[in-house]
Amino acid sequence: MVSRYVPGLALLLAVAPAAAEEGADPLRFGNEDRFVAFSPFLQLDGGWASSHPRDLLGDDERREGSVRRARIYTDFGYDDFGGRLVLDFATPGRVEVPYAFIDYAPSDAVTLRAGQQDVTYSFQELQGSRSALFAEDALVETLSPADAVGAAALYGADRWSLSGGVFGSDINRQPFDDGIGLAARATYAPYLEGDDAVHLGLGLSAGFDRQEAFSLSGGAGVDFVSASLVSTDDFEPKGKTQGANLELAATLGRFTLQSQYMVQHAEGFGRRGTTAHGGYLGALVFLTPDHRAYDAKSGIFEQIEPRRGLGEGGFGALEIGGRFDYLDLTDDGPDAGAEFAATAIANWYPTDQLRFTATHVHSRTVDGPDDGERVNATLLRAAFIY
C-alpha cells in the first residue's frame, strides 16, 4: 500500500506549485461555447484504525496508505450540448468510470442529462468528492441510491431547483440488469442574502425488480475499514425499495451546517419488508475569514476558494467541524442493530486546488446483538483538485 501512496504524493507536490503559479485554469481548448477541458483530481489517503473486540478488524484494515482517487475529468461543450467523462485509475489493473454523461440545455434554466451520473436524491451524494464538507459520507448513505446510468431533467431558478429521472445501475458493474429506479429532488432557499443561504430539500426514490441480492449496512466512517457494525439480512432478487430524504443546510458567514434524515423501506422475494432510517447533523466553522458558497440552481455547496491563498499574501482557508450520525436497522429483526458515529475534522485549503484533511471517527453499535462493538479510525488526506 505504501508503494502506491508515495509516487502519488510526489506527483501532488510536483504539480501543485505549478498550478498555483499559473492560476490553476484547466487545460482547455476552444472558446466559451465550444470547448474541451481536461482536469486532474488526485486524492491520497493514509490512516489507522483500532476496534473492540480486536478481531472485528483484519490486519489489512488497521493501517492505510493508498491513492484513493486518480481521476481525469474531461468536460466539453458545443453550443447547447455538453457533457463530462471521468476516468479513475486508482484501482490497479482497472479503470473506473464515475461519470459519463451528455447534457442538452435548451435554456439557461433547463438541462436534460443522459448517461452515468449522480442520482437526483441526496445532498451529500450530489455534493461530490471534490467539494464535500467531510472526508466520507455519513452512515445514512447506505439508504441512498448509488451513481447510475439514467436519463434526468434538471431545472434551476434563483432560489429553487427541481430534478428527477429514471435510472438503471452503475455502468461499471451491470448498468441495465438490476431493475429500474426512479428519483426526484426539490430544493428551496428561504433565505438568500449575498453569500449567505439557508437550504431546504426533499428527495424521493423507488427501485423496482432488483435482480441482485442486496442488504443495508452501516460502516466505520472511513473507506479503508470495510467492517459493518450493523447490517440487515440479504433481500433476494425481485426486491424493491422506496425512500424519502429531508435536507437542511446553511452557509452563514464563516459557519456551515449540513444535515439529512432518510427513511427507506426495502423488501425482497420471500421475506417481510424492513423500514430503516437515520440521519446526521454536521457543522463547520472557518478560522480564517472565508465562506462556503451556495448554488441555488443545483441546491449544493460549491468548491472552496480561499479569500487569500498561500502565495497570495495569505494562509489559505482553515476550517474545523464535527458531525453526529445515527443509523437504525432494528426493524429487520433481532440480528440487526443501530449504530452511532461521531466525527471530528480539520480542513486546510492552501489554494483553490489543494486540500489537506485530518479526521477522526468513533463509531459504535448501540442496539442489537453486537451492542458495544466499536471502531476508532483516523484518516489523513491530501488532495489536488483542478
LUMMI-368884 format. One record per residue (C-alpha): x, y, z. Coordinates in steps of 0.25 Angstrom, whole numbers, plus 5000, padded with zeros to 4 digits. Example, Ala and Ser with C-alpha at 12.3 -4.5 7.8 and 13.67 -1.06 7.14 Angstrom:
REM residues 2
+------+------+------+
|    u |    v |    w |
+------+------+------+
| 5049 | 4982 | 5031 |
| 5055 | 4996 | 5029 |
+------+------+------+
END
This chain:
REM residues 386
+------+------+------+
|    u |    v |    w |
+------+------+------+
| 5000 | 5000 | 5000 |
| 5011 | 5010 | 5004 |
| 5018 | 5008 | 4990 |
| 5005 | 5013 | 4983 |
| 5004 | 5025 | 4993 |
| 5018 | 5031 | 4991 |
| 5018 | 5033 | 4976 |
| 5005 | 5039 | 4977 |
| 5009 | 5049 | 4988 |
| 5022 | 5052 | 4979 |
| 5012 | 5055 | 4967 |
| 5004 | 5064 | 4976 |
| 5016 | 5072 | 4981 |
| 5021 | 5074 | 4967 |
| 5008 | 5079 | 4960 |
| 5003 | 5087 | 4972 |
| 5012 | 5099 | 4971 |
| 5012 | 5100 | 4956 |
| 4997 | 5100 | 4957 |
| 4996 | 5111 | 4967 |
| 5006 | 5120 | 4960 |
| 4999 | 5118 | 4946 |
| 4985 | 5122 | 4952 |
| 4980 | 5107 | 4952 |
| 4972 | 5108 | 4939 |
| 4970 | 5094 | 4934 |
| 4976 | 5090 | 4920 |
| 4965 | 5096 | 4911 |
| 4963 | 5097 | 4896 |
| 4953 | 5105 | 4889 |
| 4944 | 5117 | 4893 |
| 4933 | 5119 | 4903 |
| 4922 | 5112 | 4895 |
| 4931 | 5101 | 4888 |
| 4942 | 5095 | 4896 |
| 4948 | 5083 | 4903 |
| 4955 | 5084 | 4916 |
| 4964 | 5073 | 4924 |
| 4965 | 5074 | 4939 |
| 4972 | 5064 | 4948 |
| 4968 | 5060 | 4962 |
| 4977 | 5053 | 4971 |
| 4974 | 5049 | 4985 |
| 4983 | 5042 | 4995 |
| 4979 | 5035 | 5008 |
| 4987 | 5030 | 5020 |
| 4981 | 5025 | 5033 |
| 4980 | 5015 | 5044 |
| 4969 | 5009 | 5052 |
| 4966 | 5000 | 5064 |
| 4954 | 4993 | 5069 |
| 4947 | 4986 | 5081 |
| 4947 | 4974 | 5080 |
| 4960 | 4973 | 5073 |
| 4956 | 4963 | 5063 |
| 4945 | 4972 | 5058 |
| 4956 | 4977 | 5048 |
| 4966 | 4970 | 5040 |
| 4981 | 4973 | 5040 |
| 4980 | 4980 | 5026 |
| 4969 | 4989 | 5031 |
| 4977 | 4995 | 5043 |
| 4987 | 5003 | 5034 |
| 4984 | 5010 | 5021 |
| 4993 | 5017 | 5011 |
| 4987 | 5018 | 4996 |
| 4983 | 5026 | 4985 |
| 4968 | 5027 | 4987 |
| 4965 | 5035 | 4974 |
| 4973 | 5037 | 4962 |
| 4964 | 5044 | 4952 |
| 4964 | 5051 | 4939 |
| 4951 | 5060 | 4937 |
| 4948 | 5063 | 4922 |
| 4937 | 5074 | 4921 |
| 4932 | 5078 | 4907 |
| 4922 | 5087 | 4901 |
| 4917 | 5090 | 4887 |
| 4906 | 5101 | 4887 |
| 4894 | 5095 | 4895 |
| 4901 | 5082 | 4897 |
| 4911 | 5078 | 4907 |
| 4916 | 5067 | 4916 |
| 4926 | 5060 | 4925 |
| 4935 | 5048 | 4924 |
| 4943 | 5044 | 4936 |
| 4953 | 5032 | 4937 |
| 4958 | 5028 | 4950 |
| 4972 | 5020 | 4950 |
| 4973 | 5018 | 4965 |
| 4970 | 5003 | 4965 |
| 4982 | 4995 | 4960 |
| 4978 | 4988 | 4947 |
| 4965 | 4994 | 4946 |
| 4959 | 5007 | 4940 |
| 4946 | 5012 | 4947 |
| 4936 | 5022 | 4940 |
| 4930 | 5031 | 4951 |
| 4923 | 5040 | 4941 |
| 4920 | 5039 | 4926 |
| 4908 | 5047 | 4922 |
| 4903 | 5057 | 4911 |
| 4895 | 5069 | 4914 |
| 4885 | 5077 | 4906 |
| 4882 | 5091 | 4911 |
| 4870 | 5097 | 4903 |
| 4871 | 5109 | 4912 |
| 4879 | 5115 | 4924 |
| 4869 | 5108 | 4934 |
| 4867 | 5094 | 4928 |
| 4877 | 5083 | 4926 |
| 4874 | 5069 | 4920 |
| 4884 | 5059 | 4924 |
| 4887 | 5044 | 4919 |
| 4898 | 5035 | 4924 |
| 4905 | 5031 | 4936 |
| 4902 | 5041 | 4947 |
| 4898 | 5044 | 4961 |
| 4884 | 5040 | 4964 |
| 4876 | 5052 | 4968 |
| 4873 | 5049 | 4982 |
| 4883 | 5052 | 4993 |
| 4891 | 5065 | 4996 |
| 4904 | 5059 | 5000 |
| 4904 | 5049 | 4988 |
| 4901 | 5061 | 4979 |
| 4912 | 5069 | 4986 |
| 4923 | 5060 | 4981 |
| 4936 | 5057 | 4986 |
| 4943 | 5070 | 4981 |
| 4935 | 5079 | 4989 |
| 4930 | 5070 | 5000 |
| 4929 | 5076 | 5014 |
| 4934 | 5063 | 5021 |
| 4944 | 5053 | 5017 |
| 4934 | 5042 | 5016 |
| 4919 | 5041 | 5014 |
| 4910 | 5039 | 5026 |
| 4905 | 5026 | 5030 |
| 4891 | 5028 | 5024 |
| 4897 | 5028 | 5010 |
| 4894 | 5013 | 5010 |
| 4879 | 5017 | 5009 |
| 4882 | 5025 | 4997 |
| 4883 | 5021 | 4982 |
| 4897 | 5020 | 4977 |
| 4902 | 5026 | 4964 |
| 4895 | 5020 | 4952 |
| 4893 | 5021 | 4937 |
| 4880 | 5028 | 4934 |
| 4872 | 5040 | 4928 |
| 4869 | 5052 | 4936 |
| 4864 | 5066 | 4935 |
| 4869 | 5078 | 4944 |
| 4863 | 5091 | 4946 |
| 4869 | 5102 | 4954 |
| 4864 | 5116 | 4957 |
| 4869 | 5127 | 4966 |
| 4864 | 5121 | 4979 |
| 4860 | 5107 | 4976 |
| 4862 | 5095 | 4968 |
| 4855 | 5082 | 4963 |
| 4861 | 5070 | 4957 |
| 4857 | 5055 | 4954 |
| 4860 | 5044 | 4946 |
| 4859 | 5029 | 4942 |
| 4872 | 5021 | 4945 |
| 4878 | 5007 | 4944 |
| 4890 | 5003 | 4951 |
| 4905 | 5006 | 4952 |
| 4912 | 5006 | 4938 |
| 4924 | 4999 | 4944 |
| 4916 | 4987 | 4948 |
| 4903 | 4983 | 4942 |
| 4896 | 4996 | 4937 |
| 4884 | 4990 | 4931 |
| 4882 | 4977 | 4938 |
| 4877 | 4981 | 4952 |
| 4864 | 4987 | 4951 |
| 4859 | 5001 | 4949 |
| 4860 | 5013 | 4959 |
| 4852 | 5026 | 4960 |
| 4857 | 5038 | 4968 |
| 4853 | 5053 | 4969 |
| 4859 | 5064 | 4978 |
| 4853 | 5078 | 4980 |
| 4861 | 5089 | 4988 |
| 4858 | 5103 | 4992 |
| 4866 | 5114 | 4999 |
| 4856 | 5122 | 5008 |
| 4868 | 5131 | 5012 |
| 4877 | 5136 | 5001 |
| 4885 | 5149 | 5004 |
| 4898 | 5152 | 4998 |
| 4907 | 5140 | 5000 |
| 4898 | 5134 | 5012 |
| 4887 | 5124 | 5009 |
| 4878 | 5114 | 5016 |
| 4875 | 5102 | 5009 |
| 4863 | 5092 | 5010 |
| 4862 | 5080 | 5001 |
| 4853 | 5068 | 4999 |
| 4856 | 5055 | 4991 |
| 4848 | 5043 | 4987 |
| 4853 | 5030 | 4982 |
| 4848 | 5016 | 4977 |
| 4854 | 5004 | 4972 |
| 4847 | 4992 | 4965 |
| 4850 | 4978 | 4961 |
| 4864 | 4977 | 4966 |
| 4871 | 4965 | 4961 |
| 4883 | 4964 | 4970 |
| 4882 | 4961 | 4985 |
| 4885 | 4974 | 4994 |
| 4886 | 4978 | 5008 |
| 4886 | 4991 | 5017 |
| 4898 | 4993 | 5026 |
| 4906 | 5003 | 5034 |
| 4921 | 5005 | 5033 |
| 4932 | 5010 | 5041 |
| 4932 | 5024 | 5036 |
| 4945 | 5023 | 5027 |
| 4946 | 5016 | 5014 |
| 4958 | 5007 | 5017 |
| 4951 | 5000 | 5028 |
| 4941 | 4990 | 5022 |
| 4935 | 4985 | 5035 |
| 4920 | 4987 | 5036 |
| 4916 | 4989 | 5050 |
| 4901 | 4987 | 5047 |
| 4894 | 4981 | 5035 |
| 4881 | 4974 | 5030 |
| 4880 | 4960 | 5024 |
| 4880 | 4960 | 5009 |
| 4868 | 4964 | 5001 |
| 4867 | 4953 | 4990 |
| 4864 | 4956 | 4975 |
| 4851 | 4963 | 4971 |
| 4854 | 4973 | 4982 |
| 4849 | 4987 | 4983 |
| 4851 | 5000 | 4991 |
| 4844 | 5013 | 4994 |
| 4851 | 5024 | 5001 |
| 4850 | 5039 | 5005 |
| 4861 | 5049 | 5009 |
| 4859 | 5062 | 5016 |
| 4871 | 5072 | 5016 |
| 4874 | 5085 | 5024 |
| 4887 | 5093 | 5021 |
| 4892 | 5107 | 5023 |
| 4904 | 5115 | 5020 |
| 4905 | 5127 | 5029 |
| 4917 | 5135 | 5029 |
| 4928 | 5126 | 5034 |
| 4919 | 5115 | 5038 |
| 4913 | 5103 | 5030 |
| 4902 | 5094 | 5034 |
| 4898 | 5081 | 5027 |
| 4888 | 5071 | 5031 |
| 4879 | 5060 | 5025 |
| 4869 | 5050 | 5030 |
| 4866 | 5038 | 5022 |
| 4856 | 5026 | 5023 |
| 4855 | 5014 | 5013 |
| 4846 | 5002 | 5012 |
| 4853 | 4990 | 5006 |
| 4847 | 4977 | 5003 |
| 4851 | 4964 | 4995 |
| 4845 | 4952 | 4990 |
| 4841 | 4942 | 5001 |
| 4843 | 4951 | 5013 |
| 4836 | 4962 | 5020 |
| 4840 | 4977 | 5018 |
| 4849 | 4985 | 5026 |
| 4848 | 5000 | 5029 |
| 4862 | 5006 | 5032 |
| 4864 | 5021 | 5036 |
| 4875 | 5030 | 5041 |
| 4881 | 5044 | 5039 |
| 4893 | 5053 | 5042 |
| 4896 | 5067 | 5047 |
| 4909 | 5073 | 5043 |
| 4915 | 5087 | 5046 |
| 4928 | 5094 | 5042 |
| 4934 | 5108 | 5044 |
| 4945 | 5115 | 5037 |
| 4956 | 5120 | 5046 |
| 4960 | 5129 | 5035 |
| 4951 | 5140 | 5028 |
| 4946 | 5130 | 5018 |
| 4932 | 5126 | 5013 |
| 4926 | 5114 | 5006 |
| 4918 | 5118 | 4994 |
| 4904 | 5112 | 4991 |
| 4898 | 5110 | 4977 |
| 4883 | 5111 | 4978 |
| 4881 | 5106 | 4964 |
| 4886 | 5092 | 4968 |
| 4884 | 5092 | 4982 |
| 4898 | 5089 | 4987 |
| 4910 | 5096 | 4993 |
| 4922 | 5100 | 4983 |
| 4936 | 5097 | 4984 |
| 4945 | 5105 | 4994 |
| 4952 | 5117 | 4988 |
| 4961 | 5123 | 4999 |
| 4960 | 5138 | 5001 |
| 4975 | 5139 | 5002 |
| 4982 | 5127 | 4997 |
| 4996 | 5123 | 5000 |
| 5006 | 5130 | 4992 |
| 4996 | 5142 | 4991 |
| 4999 | 5148 | 5004 |
| 4990 | 5139 | 5012 |
| 4990 | 5125 | 5019 |
| 4978 | 5119 | 5011 |
| 4965 | 5115 | 5017 |
| 4965 | 5107 | 5031 |
| 4953 | 5100 | 5035 |
| 4949 | 5091 | 5047 |
| 4936 | 5084 | 5050 |
| 4929 | 5071 | 5055 |
| 4917 | 5062 | 5051 |
| 4908 | 5053 | 5058 |
| 4902 | 5041 | 5051 |
| 4891 | 5031 | 5054 |
| 4886 | 5018 | 5046 |
| 4875 | 5009 | 5051 |
| 4873 | 4996 | 5045 |
| 4866 | 4989 | 5056 |
| 4853 | 4987 | 5049 |
| 4860 | 4976 | 5041 |
| 4859 | 4967 | 5054 |
| 4867 | 4963 | 5066 |
| 4880 | 4961 | 5058 |
| 4881 | 4975 | 5052 |
| 4884 | 4987 | 5061 |
| 4886 | 5002 | 5061 |
| 4899 | 5010 | 5060 |
| 4904 | 5023 | 5065 |
| 4917 | 5031 | 5060 |
| 4924 | 5044 | 5064 |
| 4933 | 5051 | 5054 |
| 4943 | 5062 | 5056 |
| 4950 | 5068 | 5045 |
| 4960 | 5079 | 5041 |
| 4961 | 5084 | 5026 |
| 4972 | 5093 | 5021 |
| 4971 | 5099 | 5007 |
| 4984 | 5106 | 5004 |
| 4979 | 5109 | 4990 |
| 4967 | 5107 | 4981 |
| 4973 | 5094 | 4976 |
| 4979 | 5088 | 4989 |
| 4972 | 5082 | 5001 |
| 4978 | 5075 | 5013 |
| 4969 | 5068 | 5023 |
| 4971 | 5061 | 5037 |
| 4958 | 5054 | 5042 |
| 4955 | 5044 | 5053 |
| 4943 | 5035 | 5054 |
| 4937 | 5028 | 5066 |
| 4926 | 5018 | 5062 |
| 4919 | 5009 | 5072 |
| 4908 | 4999 | 5072 |
| 4897 | 5004 | 5081 |
| 4886 | 4993 | 5079 |
| 4885 | 4979 | 5075 |
| 4893 | 4966 | 5078 |
| 4906 | 4973 | 5076 |
| 4903 | 4985 | 5085 |
| 4916 | 4991 | 5090 |
| 4925 | 4988 | 5078 |
| 4933 | 5000 | 5073 |
| 4943 | 5005 | 5063 |
| 4953 | 5017 | 5065 |
| 4959 | 5022 | 5052 |
| 4968 | 5033 | 5048 |
| 4969 | 5038 | 5033 |
| 4979 | 5048 | 5027 |
| 4977 | 5052 | 5013 |
| 4983 | 5061 | 5003 |
| 4976 | 5065 | 4990 |
| 4980 | 5073 | 4977 |
| 4967 | 5078 | 4971 |
| 4968 | 5085 | 4958 |
+------+------+------+
END
